[in-house]
Amino acid sequence: MRFDTLQKLTQLCREEGKPIHRLMIEEQSQESGRSAESELKKMLAYYRIMKEAVSRGLTQDTLSHSGLTGNDAKRVRNLHDTGLGLLGPVAGRALASALAVSEVNASMGRIVATPTAGSCGVIPGVFVSAQEHFGWTDEWMTHGLFTAAGLGYIIANRSFVSGAEGGCQAEIGSAVAMAAGALTELRGGTPEQSVHAVGLALKNSLGLVCDPVGGLVEVPCIVRNGFGAVSAITASDMALAGVRSVIPSDEVIDAMLEVGSDMSEKYRETARGGLAATPTGKRIMKELFPDSDDPSDPEPDSE
């Protein structure tokens, strides 16, 4: 790739008169040796898997094997369908859809890791709700996935996207930033506005710890996907309104690297701190793994 910073990405877009998704498609095609049409077809297949996960989570039983989570997406959808939700149709649908995909993941269904399995609900939740609202085609949505991929590429290479490395700010935070930037471009925003959406979204996630109860990617992971989807829409609205990230978005990514590197190990997917170390969290761990005296054994699932 010819870019390793968001600043360089926007500079290339400006110089070549291209949106982020077009630049990313060309870069990916050149790197893979496959045609742009082939890359688009592959991404279209990924998007349709995301849509299938949303549908499954909103219509089928998603009780996890642990019994800790499942079927909350349908509850949230029903609240909004009855007109009692306050988020509005797009954000309300995004919330329910993000929960749906995450519950499909927890119940061993098929998802697309974007950028990880633990944060798999944010982008589908945002994209599917926006697609329904605006009437966009699946093919148009693949452009958004390429934009998200370009933004995620920079975040992953400048910082991290793994909870085990940098806490949940790296997983949910990165997914929210990718969704916010991509949604901004899908809605007609400039590359600069998309990059500001990234910074606005990521700043709101700094310091978020990864504290999976029982070592499972369920509590609080699933609800964080729902909150993240709504945050991504909020950041996109702000960026399109002209709100800018006072701290340049590349510097926000660097700050996430600093915070995550300094974060205690017990807050990085070890199930030894935060919610996992509460009395209820410890009780759940004991119920799930009665033969284990060490809260770090068995090893928590990887996100």
C-alpha positions as CSV (number, residue, x, y, z in Angstrom):
1,M,0.0,0.0,0.0
2,R,1.2,3.5,-0.8
3,F,-0.2,4.9,2.5
4,D,0.6,4.2,6.1
5,T,-1.2,7.2,7.7
6,L,-4.6,8.8,7.4
7,Q,-2.9,12.0,6.3
8,K,-1.1,10.3,3.4
9,L,-4.4,8.5,2.5
10,T,-6.3,11.8,2.2
11,Q,-3.4,13.4,0.3
12,L,-3.4,10.6,-2.3
13,C,-7.2,10.9,-2.6
14,R,-6.9,14.6,-3.2
15,E,-4.1,14.4,-5.7
16,E,-5.7,11.7,-7.7
17,G,-9.3,12.9,-7.3
18,K,-10.6,9.7,-5.9
19,P,-12.7,8.6,-2.9
20,I,-11.1,6.4,-0.4
21,H,-12.9,3.3,-1.6
22,R,-11.7,3.7,-5.2
23,L,-8.1,4.2,-4.1
24,M,-8.3,1.1,-1.8
25,I,-9.8,-1.1,-4.6
26,E,-6.9,-0.2,-6.9
27,E,-4.3,-0.7,-4.2
28,Q,-5.8,-4.0,-3.2
29,S,-6.0,-5.1,-6.8
30,Q,-2.4,-4.2,-7.5
31,E,-1.2,-5.9,-4.3
32,S,-3.2,-9.2,-4.9
33,G,-2.7,-9.4,-8.7
34,R,-6.4,-9.8,-9.1
35,S,-8.7,-7.6,-11.1
36,A,-10.7,-4.8,-9.5
37,E,-13.9,-6.7,-10.6
38,S,-12.6,-9.8,-8.8
39,E,-11.9,-7.9,-5.6
40,L,-15.4,-6.3,-5.7
41,K,-17.0,-9.7,-6.2
42,K,-15.1,-11.1,-3.2
43,M,-16.1,-8.2,-1.0
44,L,-19.7,-8.5,-2.1
45,A,-19.7,-12.1,-0.9
46,Y,-18.4,-10.9,2.5
47,Y,-21.1,-8.3,2.7
48,R,-23.9,-10.8,2.0
49,I,-22.5,-13.0,4.8
50,M,-22.9,-10.0,7.1
51,K,-26.4,-9.5,6.0
52,E,-27.2,-13.1,6.6
53,A,-25.8,-12.8,10.1
54,V,-28.1,-9.8,10.8
55,S,-31.1,-11.7,9.6
56,R,-30.3,-14.8,11.5
57,G,-29.7,-12.9,14.7
58,L,-33.1,-11.1,14.4
59,T,-35.1,-14.2,13.5
60,Q,-33.6,-17.3,15.0
61,D,-32.6,-18.5,18.5
62,T,-29.1,-17.2,19.4
63,L,-28.7,-18.6,22.9
64,S,-25.0,-19.1,23.4
65,H,-23.6,-22.5,24.6
66,S,-22.8,-20.9,28.0
67,G,-26.4,-19.7,28.4
68,L,-25.0,-16.2,29.3
69,T,-26.3,-14.4,26.2
70,G,-28.8,-14.6,23.4
71,N,-31.9,-13.2,21.8
72,D,-31.4,-9.6,23.1
73,A,-31.3,-8.3,19.5
74,K,-34.9,-9.4,19.0
75,R,-35.9,-7.6,22.2
76,V,-34.3,-4.4,21.1
77,R,-35.9,-4.6,17.7
78,N,-39.3,-5.3,19.2
79,L,-39.0,-2.2,21.4
80,H,-38.3,0.0,18.4
81,D,-40.9,-1.7,16.2
82,T,-43.5,-0.8,18.8
83,G,-42.4,2.9,18.7
84,L,-41.1,3.0,22.2
85,G,-37.4,3.4,21.3
86,L,-35.9,6.9,21.4
87,L,-33.0,6.3,19.0
88,G,-34.9,6.7,15.8
89,P,-35.2,4.1,13.0
90,V,-31.6,4.1,11.7
91,A,-29.8,4.1,15.0
92,G,-32.4,1.7,16.6
93,R,-32.0,-0.7,13.7
94,A,-28.2,-0.4,13.9
95,L,-28.3,-1.2,17.6
96,A,-30.4,-4.3,17.1
97,S,-28.5,-5.5,14.1
98,A,-25.1,-5.1,15.8
99,L,-26.4,-7.1,18.7
100,A,-27.8,-9.7,16.3
101,V,-24.4,-10.3,14.6
102,S,-22.6,-10.5,17.9
103,E,-25.1,-13.0,19.2
104,V,-24.7,-15.1,16.1
105,N,-21.0,-15.2,16.8
106,A,-21.5,-16.2,20.4
107,S,-23.9,-19.0,19.3
108,M,-21.3,-20.3,16.9
109,G,-22.8,-18.9,13.7
110,R,-21.0,-17.6,10.6
111,I,-19.8,-14.0,10.8
112,V,-17.1,-11.8,9.2
113,A,-14.5,-10.5,11.6
114,T,-14.4,-6.8,11.1
115,P,-11.8,-6.3,12.3
116,T,-12.1,-9.1,14.8
117,A,-14.8,-11.6,15.8
118,G,-15.2,-9.7,19.1
119,S,-16.2,-6.6,17.2
120,C,-18.0,-8.3,14.3
121,G,-21.3,-6.5,14.9
122,V,-20.5,-2.9,14.5
123,I,-19.9,-2.5,10.8
124,P,-22.8,-4.8,9.7
125,G,-25.1,-3.1,12.2
126,V,-24.3,0.3,10.8
127,F,-24.2,-0.7,7.1
128,V,-27.4,-2.7,7.1
129,S,-29.4,-0.1,8.9
130,A,-28.1,2.7,6.6
131,Q,-28.7,0.6,3.5
132,E,-32.3,0.0,4.5
133,H,-32.8,3.7,5.2
134,F,-31.2,5.0,1.9
135,G,-32.1,2.2,-0.4
136,W,-28.5,1.5,-1.4
137,T,-27.6,-1.6,-3.3
138,D,-25.3,-4.4,-2.0
139,E,-22.8,-3.3,-4.6
140,W,-22.7,0.2,-3.2
141,M,-22.2,-1.2,0.3
142,T,-19.1,-3.0,-0.9
143,H,-17.5,0.4,-1.5
144,G,-18.0,1.2,2.1
145,L,-16.3,-2.1,3.1
146,F,-13.3,-1.1,1.0
147,T,-13.2,2.3,2.8
148,A,-13.5,0.6,6.2
149,A,-10.7,-1.8,5.1
150,G,-8.4,1.1,4.2
151,L,-9.0,2.8,7.5
152,G,-8.6,-0.4,9.4
153,Y,-5.3,-1.2,7.6
154,I,-3.8,2.1,8.9
155,I,-5.1,1.5,12.4
156,A,-3.8,-2.1,12.6
157,N,-0.4,-1.1,11.3
158,R,0.0,2.0,13.4
159,S,-1.5,0.6,16.6
160,F,-3.5,-2.6,17.1
161,V,-7.0,-4.1,16.7
162,S,-6.6,-7.0,19.2
163,G,-8.1,-6.9,22.7
164,A,-5.3,-9.1,23.9
165,E,-2.8,-6.4,22.8
166,G,-4.5,-3.1,23.5
167,G,-7.8,-3.7,25.3
168,C,-11.3,-3.3,23.9
169,Q,-10.4,0.1,22.7
170,A,-8.4,-1.7,20.0
171,E,-11.3,-4.0,19.0
172,I,-14.6,-2.0,19.5
173,G,-12.8,1.3,19.1
174,S,-11.2,0.3,15.8
175,A,-14.5,-1.1,14.5
176,V,-16.4,2.0,15.4
177,A,-13.8,4.2,13.8
178,M,-13.9,2.1,10.6
179,A,-17.7,2.1,10.5
180,A,-17.9,5.9,11.1
181,G,-15.4,6.8,8.4
182,A,-16.9,4.4,5.9
183,L,-20.5,5.6,6.6
184,T,-19.4,9.2,6.1
185,E,-18.0,8.4,2.7
186,L,-21.1,6.4,1.7
187,R,-23.2,9.4,2.6
188,G,-21.2,11.7,0.3
189,G,-18.6,12.9,2.7
190,T,-15.1,13.9,1.6
191,P,-12.0,11.8,2.5
192,E,-11.1,14.5,5.0
193,Q,-14.5,14.3,6.6
194,S,-14.2,10.5,6.8
195,V,-10.9,10.8,8.5
196,H,-12.3,13.3,11.0
197,A,-15.1,10.7,11.7
198,V,-12.3,8.2,12.5
199,G,-10.7,10.5,15.0
200,L,-14.0,11.5,16.6
201,A,-15.1,7.9,17.0
202,L,-11.7,6.6,18.3
203,K,-11.3,9.3,20.9
204,N,-14.6,8.2,22.4
205,S,-13.2,4.7,22.9
206,L,-9.8,5.4,24.4
207,G,-9.0,3.4,27.5
208,L,-11.8,0.9,27.1
209,V,-10.6,-2.3,28.7
210,C,-11.1,-5.9,27.5
211,D,-12.6,-7.8,30.5
212,P,-14.6,-10.8,29.2
213,V,-16.6,-12.5,31.9
214,G,-15.7,-16.1,32.1
215,G,-13.1,-15.6,29.4
216,L,-15.9,-15.7,26.8
217,V,-16.6,-13.3,24.0
218,E,-20.1,-12.5,25.3
219,V,-20.2,-10.2,28.3
220,P,-19.7,-7.3,27.9
221,C,-18.5,-7.8,24.3
222,I,-22.0,-8.1,22.7
223,V,-23.5,-5.0,24.2
224,R,-20.4,-3.0,23.4
225,N,-21.0,-3.9,19.7
226,G,-24.5,-2.3,20.0
227,F,-23.2,0.8,21.7
228,G,-20.4,1.0,19.1
229,A,-22.8,1.0,16.2
230,V,-24.7,3.9,17.6
231,S,-21.5,5.7,18.3
232,A,-20.3,5.2,14.7
233,I,-23.5,6.9,13.4
234,T,-23.0,9.7,15.8
235,A,-19.4,10.3,14.7
236,S,-20.5,10.3,11.1
237,D,-23.2,12.8,11.7
238,M,-20.7,15.1,13.5
239,A,-18.2,14.8,10.7
240,L,-20.7,15.6,8.0
241,A,-21.9,18.6,10.0
242,G,-18.4,20.0,9.9
243,V,-17.2,18.9,13.4
244,R,-13.5,18.2,13.2
245,S,-11.2,16.1,15.4
246,V,-9.0,18.7,17.1
247,I,-6.4,16.1,17.7
248,P,-5.4,14.8,14.2
249,S,-6.8,11.3,13.7
250,D,-3.3,9.8,13.2
251,E,-2.3,11.2,16.6
252,V,-5.5,9.7,18.1
253,I,-4.4,6.3,16.7
254,D,-0.9,6.9,18.3
255,A,-2.6,7.7,21.6
256,M,-4.5,4.4,21.5
257,L,-1.2,2.6,21.0
258,E,0.3,4.4,24.0
259,V,-2.8,3.8,26.2
260,G,-3.0,0.1,25.2
261,S,0.7,-0.5,25.7
262,D,0.5,0.9,29.2
263,M,-2.7,-1.0,30.1
264,S,-2.3,-3.6,32.8
265,E,-2.3,-7.2,31.5
266,K,-5.4,-8.0,33.6
267,Y,-7.4,-5.5,31.4
268,R,-6.3,-7.1,28.1
269,E,-8.5,-10.2,27.6
270,T,-7.2,-12.2,30.5
271,A,-10.5,-12.3,32.4
272,R,-8.6,-11.2,35.5
273,G,-9.8,-7.6,35.9
274,G,-12.7,-5.3,35.4
275,L,-16.1,-6.9,35.0
276,A,-14.6,-10.4,35.0
277,A,-13.2,-9.9,38.5
278,T,-16.4,-8.7,40.1
279,P,-18.1,-11.1,42.5
280,T,-20.7,-12.0,39.9
281,G,-18.0,-12.4,37.3
282,K,-16.0,-14.7,39.5
283,R,-19.2,-16.7,40.3
284,I,-19.9,-17.1,36.6
285,M,-16.4,-18.3,35.9
286,K,-16.7,-20.9,38.7
287,E,-20.0,-22.1,37.3
288,L,-18.7,-22.4,33.8
289,F,-15.4,-24.0,34.9
290,P,-16.0,-25.7,38.3
291,D,-12.7,-27.5,38.2
292,S,-10.7,-24.4,37.8
293,D,-9.3,-22.5,40.8
294,D,-7.2,-20.1,38.8
295,P,-9.3,-17.4,37.0
296,S,-6.8,-17.4,34.2
297,D,-7.3,-21.1,33.5
298,P,-8.6,-22.1,31.1
299,E,-7.3,-19.6,28.7
300,P,-9.9,-17.1,27.6
301,D,-11.2,-17.4,24.0
302,S,-9.4,-15.3,21.5
303,E,-11.3,-12.5,19.9
